């Protein structure tokens, strides 16, 4: 027997413990920390450009073929797409077990086969795998005191950003707000005219000089003769005029700013690289670049500066990036996958401190630091773990009234936790909210096995047995019961392998950490506890205590009453169970509790007709209003939503645009209002009829992956019908109390001018529609850089413009554009085409090759997603939906339903496993059946706890219920097992039950109270980030309190009821 060996070989046990402690220390030092467990996102996105195409064209020509080619890929679950102007996005969802690397290879093969069938002009497709590491881990601002952002941009770009990029673990640094410089070469007609005048004057001077020279050679007679001859009108010779165009200058720049290696030559055994040309080195060389040389005497080679203005320009007029109302750049950092978030952010903070010391005028402010938040959350959970363990030991001391056995049991907590750290390290589990929450949840249960063992040893010592004999026999007598109890608790997590989705991904860490710690506690109880007890409890002990004796006597009277009035107890239990189920339906449901990270994201959307200056003014106004509120620490603002974009915005279409601004608000730790309340206050103070303002909390939890709080998908073919349904459904959502920010999903259509080319007229001129498009596209397309040159270490693009480039074209200007036909004829656009005004879609969304529109909404403060969704569903049930169309609630509500369904399966399987383990333990079908009735008691207590605290039923709370099923049966196992032993010793049924109740009262109360007290700090949400695990602690405490009290009455009643015969069991 293990306890016998441990008592006989104490040094072996000590050595084993020391080894575990050493391994635990090393493992804990090397375990990574993160906010949540690593989640595999089985999503890929295919991005395909089609420049110049409308959303309808993109859908027809690009999106549909790609969707069809992807439908045959293995393990595909869902295909969604967004067709926009110039671009197609196809989002693929795979089964959770899919090897994404293999899936990407298969996708690429299908795209390669499809490529030859796509029309010319469709660009190459890019495949992107979604990864949680795409979410920024840190956002910081940077500015130089006393300098404008234009003055400091070069310094920040060349000195600061490379330093941040060099930090170990940083994958990329995206900057927003940097002033970008370009060299503009503006061709000036007056300069060209001046050059032409110079050429003309030179030619005329040459002609006059030639005339004078010719006249000088004539004799007087010849001159006199010429004077008598009739004169003809002098004809002005044709003087050539130079013509300078954008294309000409661009071509010269590209050709002259050239330096390329052309190969190698070998001379005398030495290899020389042959390089042809040299690049333009600076702006002065650009100005002095000769673009034309004419063989005219007196005309110097023509330089670029003689026909164009060369100027350095920046984008400050088109840029907006501020922090706390002051111009600054913002840096968004993403991490490399294999690195730890908090380690990276700490290294970045150290680098920022070094840079501030090196450059005293440098100002850097942290706007978001996920690593700091992770450290705070993990520290909070560690503190909960430590405080819970200490409180559990205090409870033991109160019950045992002796420091020695208390220390024996108390040792089981740190040793079990350290063992769990070792196993976590080798299982590649990080220290995160879930794993640490599992340890904090289990810390009170870690002493359960040791309590049962030490209490039994304690009892045997009080009966006069020796320390060694009591230690060996005491552990041996209860070993079967505590093994069964531990296995039932561990068994509730086995079914997690049969569920899928991120519910499994998230809670596997919790299952393993609890299992590791409990199995370690079992080993400690069967080895260390008897070993230490045999050495410490050498003196006889007396268990009697007036308080506990009185408690036992009182309990005996109540138990006798219950056994005499069984049906009162049974009806009471059934009634309370039914009442708890009815009551829990009123609290609603949610996916995860929100974690108050102290951060808000505010989005400002301007009307389509608003100018950029209007947007600037509105953004400044919103910033000043937000800053006026108490509890605001910092606010960063950027136009277009690019500063803090995560992986979701760009794919969902919800990201910013040219008429939107995004504000990232960091709240003060000393604020008096909650994050949600401050968000509501921002809407009240900063809202306006001139723009739309929305506020979302940055909860830093998995809720962001569920697609929003209220999401309703409407599928069908005809857009008009979809829009009509969307408007009606959005009205239903708006009518439900507790909803806000409801959007019908019907995008404001953008005005279009469609140039309709008459194909007969155009072909008669030798022109095609494509040629017309090229000419118009050329006129409307923004000029791009012709080449790049290096100025003061900065690589600057050189853009060639003419005076027409600075003009804004009107529709009449477009129709007046001229095209030269192959026959050399000049044809106006208006001669072969007409102009029509219409409205077009901004984007077209499809799911599983069917168009859809999404109605979205958010919740008001203190409203529950489950209750609100039920009310919305009731309204949708009364909606008439045309044939061929479907309306489905998705988003968070669908994720909740899917998760609850998975957890329901897990619960049923857990009940089967628990029962089978107890059958193996009791070698009976009846005893496990009796013990199983403790589970409804746990649910009753858990439901009432949620009702009393006003907490909704989340998947975290539901998981707490599942864990309870494995915990509460432990007391039932101990009670029924002991009662069976008493009957085997010859006691009657009533005597055995009373004896069991009195003897098992203290260990049952001790094991329950240690778990309850250990969870008390977490149940009140002590510490930032513990909000996520709070519902689990509440349900566990409520379930344990109720189940423990009723187990001491209800289980004896059922035992008495099901065991019909009253004679001792060995006489049955």
Secondary structure, DSSP 8 states (H G I E B T S, - for coil): -HHHHHHH-HHHHHHHHHHHHHHHHHHHHH--B-SS------EEEEEEEETT--HHHHIIIIIHHHHHHHTTSTTEEEEEEEEETTEEEEEEEE-TT--HHHHHHHHHHHHHHHHTTS-TTEEEEEEEE--GGGS-SEEEEEEETTS-HHHHHHHIIIIIHHHHHTSTTEEEEEEES---EEEEEEE-HHHHHHHHHHHHHHHHHHHHHHHHHHHHTS-HHHHHHHHHS----------------HHHHHHHHHHHS--EEEEEEEETTEEEEEEE-----SHHHHHT-EEE----TT---EEGGGTEEEEEEESGGG--EEETTEE-EEEEEEE-TTS-HHHHHHHHHHHHHHHHHHSTTEEEEEEEEHHHHHHHHHHHHHHHHHHHHHHHHHHHHHHH--HHHHHHHHHHHHHHHHHHHHHHHHTT--B-HHHHHHHHHHTTGGGHHHHHHHHHHHHHHHTT--HHHHHHHHHHHHHHHHHHHHHHHHHTTGGGGG--SHHHHHHHHHHHHHHHHHHHHHHHHHTHHHHHHHHH--S------HHHHHHHHHHHHHHHHHHHSHHHHHHHHHHHHHHHHHHHTTT-EESS-----SEEEEEEEE-TT--HHHHHHHHHHHHHHHHTSTTEEEEEEEETT-SS--TTHHHHT-S--TTEEEEEEEE-TT-SS-HHHHHHHHHHHH-BTTEEEEEEE---SGGGGTT-SEEEEEE-S-HHHHHHHHHHHHHHHHHSTTEEEEE------EEEEEEEE-HHHHHHTT--HHHHHHHHHHHHS---EEEEEEETTEEEEEEEE-TTTTS---HHHHHT-EEE-TTS-EEEHHHHEEEEEEEE-SEEEEETTEEEEEEEEEE-TT--HHHHHHHHHHHHHTS---TT-EEEEEHHHHHHHHHHHHHHHHHHHHHHHHHHHHHHHHT-SHHHHHHTTHHHHHHHHHHHHHHHHT--EEHHHHHHHHHHHHHHHHHHHHHHHHHHHHHHTT--HHHHHHHHHHHHHHHHHHHHHHHHHHTHHHHTT-STTTHHHHHHHHHHHHHHHHHHHHIIIIIHHHHHHH----S-GGG-
